[in-house]
Amino acid sequence: MNKPESRYVEKKAYLSRYAHERLLAQRESAARMKAEFSDEWFRQAKEDLPRFIPFLIKDCGVEFRGRVLEIGAGGAWLSAELSKLPKVVEVITTDFSPKLLQEQAPKVFTALDANTAKITRMPGDFHQLDFPDNHFDFVVSSAVLHQAANIVQVLREAKRVLKPGGQFIAIREPVWPLVKIKSRAKMMAKLVATGVNERFYTLADYKEFFRQAALPCVARRVSLASGFRYYVDKMVNGITHARYALIAAKPGKAGKDKPWRPLASPGERPTARR
């Protein structure tokens, strides 16, 4: 029996003052440039990327449940994987690009055998989320936070729509390695010359963004099954999208008066106090 297609909700004039039509065009162009939905991408989406879910659950103490929002979803592999978890009851999948949500996401859902009855797709700007306060149990993102025009604004919006105790989880963000400033300048010049319009930050930068948003956060070094080939963007000379998972919790009580706490990890501490 064929599964029902995920619901698509049309949105008009959803871009905030931080975004514009040019940013939308860049989003779709970047997907084409990186061959985001090539055969190799689908192989990774089926074999490699789903390993993030058990890592977050078993190694980080994340208990996915309830209502989940994915921001900057693109092909929405993360929404597809989360929809299959029994305690997740609804997944709202958003992106700047209606085209990616309409044309690519359904293909990804089919390839990953998503529970499409739980998924709703709609265009959205993560700088200004069109949802009420205290609405979601989780807000998640994959390799998109660094593309924001204003990361702190995105984090503040995520915090606003999260329920007290709800969690924001960002994975696969490119993090600058500890290299000399001259090396970074040379790398950025190469990116500009090749037409790549992306921003790259250090782990300290990300921690500062979360601090400014008053969203307590831990950065967990990703450790997946042996043999996993990290998703590396060759154009940026080995900067990995799988180095850290950034996990933040909105101050308050989670679920049955149970505050979320990350599993113990030596040497790692929250970037802000609750």
N, C-alpha and C positions, 0 to 999 in steps of 0.2 A: 504493500500500500504506500503510495507516494505521500511524503510529508507536505503539509501546507506551506506555502511560501511565506517568509517573514513579511510582516505588515510594513508598508512604506507610507510615511506621512509627509505630505508636501508642505514646505515652508517658504514663505516669501519674505524678503527684506530682513533676513536673519543676521546679517553681518553687523558687527559692532563698529565703534569708531576706531578700534585698533586694527580692524581688517578692512579689506576693500577688494574690488574685483581683480586687481592685479595679483593680490595674494592668492586668490582662488585659482587664477591661471597658473601661478607658480606651483601650487600644490599638485595640480593635474600634470603639469609639465615634468615635475620631479618624479612622479610615478612612472611616466613614460621613459625618462632618461635612465632611471635605475632598473628598468625592466622589472618593476615591482611584481608583476603578475606573470612572469616567465615560467617555464617548466621548472627551473631551479627554485624559484620562489615557492611554487606549490609543493615541491619536494620538501623544502624547509618547513613550510606550514604544516605538512602532514607528519614529518618525522622529528624535526628538531624543536621548533617553537613550542609545541605542546608541553615540553618538559619543564617549562616555566611554572606550570600550574602545580604539579606535585612539589616542586621546590618551594614555592610560596606557602603551600599548605604544611608540608612536613618540616622544612628547615626554618621557616619564618613565623610559623604559628598563625597564619591567616586562615580564617574560617569563612569562606565565601558562602553567602546566603542572601536571601531577600531580593531587593531591587538593586540592580547594577547599572551604572552609566559608563559607557566607553566614550571618551573624547578623542577626536582626531583619529578615528578608527580606520580610515582607508578601506582596505579589503576586509577588515574586521575579523581576522583570524582569532583574536583574543575574545571577542564576543562569541564566536562560534564555540570555542573551548569552554567558556564559562557557562554557556547555555546548557551544557551537558551535565553540569553538577546538580545533584538532586535538590539541594537546599536553595539554589538560585531559582527564584520564581519568575523574574522578569529581567530582560536585558534591553536597555535603550542604547542604540548604536548611532553615534553622531559623527559628522565630519563636515569640513568646509564645503566639500565637493558633492553635490547631488549625483554627479556622474559616477563617481566611485561607488557610492552607496547603491545606486540603481543597477549598474552594469557589472561591477566586480564583486561586490559583497555576496550576491546570491550564488555566484560560481564558487566562492570560497566556502559558503555554508554547505553546498552540496558536496564539495570535495572533503570537508571535514566532518560530514554527517552531523551537522548542528541540529539542535532541537529548535527548529525555526518557529514553532508555536510560541516560544517565549520571547522572540526577538522582534523589536520594532526599530526600523531605520528612519532617521530623519536628519535633514541638513541642520547644522548647528555651528555656532562660533563659540569656542571654549573660553573666549574672553568675556562673553556675556551669555550665560546659559539660560535658556528659556524654560526654567523649572522653578517650582516654589522652594522656599527654605526647608531644610530638614526633611528632604524627600528620599534620598538614596542611602542604602547601607554601604555601598562601595562606589567610588569613582575610579576608573582605571584608564591607563594609557600605555601605548607601546611605541617607542621611538618617534615621538611627536612633540613632547614638551619643549624641546630645544628650538622648535620652529616658531614658537609663540613670539609675537611682537612685544608682549609684556608678560613674562612668566609669573611674576608676583600677582598680577591681576587674575591669571588663570587659576592659580592656587587659592586665591581668595574666593573665587567663584566656586571652586570645588568644595571648599570648606563650607560655604553658604548652603549649598544644596545637600550636603551630607547631614545625616542624622547625628545627634550627639553620640560619640563613640564610633561613628562610621569612619571608614578608612579610604585614603587616597593612595593608589599604588601606581608608580611609574616604573616601567622596565625598558631595557634596550636603549637608554639614552646614551649618545656618544659622549664620552668623558675624556677630556684632554689628558694625555699621559704627562708624566713629569719630565718635560723636555725644556731645553733652553728657549728663551724668548725669541731669539733669532730663528730657531728652528720652527717655532710656531708661525712667525711672520712669513717665512718662506712657504710653509704649508698653506697658509691662508691665501697668499698670492697665487699659488697653484690652483686653488679652488676657484678663485675669482676668474682666472684665465680660462678655466674649463666651463664656466657658466653655472657652477653650483652655488646656490644661494642658501646656505645653511649657517647656523650659529653653533659654536662648540664651547663648552664650559668645563671648568675643573669641578671636582667634587666639592671643593670649598665654595665655589660659586653657587652650586645647587643648594648646599646647606644654608647659605645666606638668603637665597630666595625663599626657602621655607621659613626661615626665621622672620623675615619681613612680613610674611603672610600670617604669622602667629599660628602656624600649623605644625605641631610637634612631629618630628621626623627621625627615622633611623635609616642609615644607608647600609644595606646588607650586601656583602660581596657575593656575587652569584657563583654557585658551585653546583653544576649539573652533572648528569651521569657521565662517566668516562667515555671518551670517544665522540662526545658532542663537538661538532665543528661550530665554533662561535660565529655568529653572523657578523662578518667583517665587511666594512665598506672599503674596497681597495683604493678608492680615490683619495682617502684621507690617511693612507699609509699606516694601516694597522690599528686605527681607533676602533675599539670594539663596541657594539651595541649591547653587549651582554655582561658588562663588568659589574654593575651594581643594580640592586632593586631598591628604589626609594619608597619607603613605606611611612605614611603619616596618618595620624589619628586625630579626629576632631575632639577637642576636650569634651568630656561628658561620659555618660554610661552607655555601654554597648549591650544591646539585647537585654537579658534578664539581670539588669544591674551588674553586669560583668564588664569592667573596663578592659579594653584590648591591651595586651602587653606582648611585645615581640619575644620569641624564644631567645634564651641567653646566647650571646655571641661575644667572645672575649675581645676587649679592646674597642667595642662599638658602643656609643652612647647616643641618646636622643639629642637633637640639636636645640631643643627648647624644653622648658619644664611645663608640665600641665598646670 
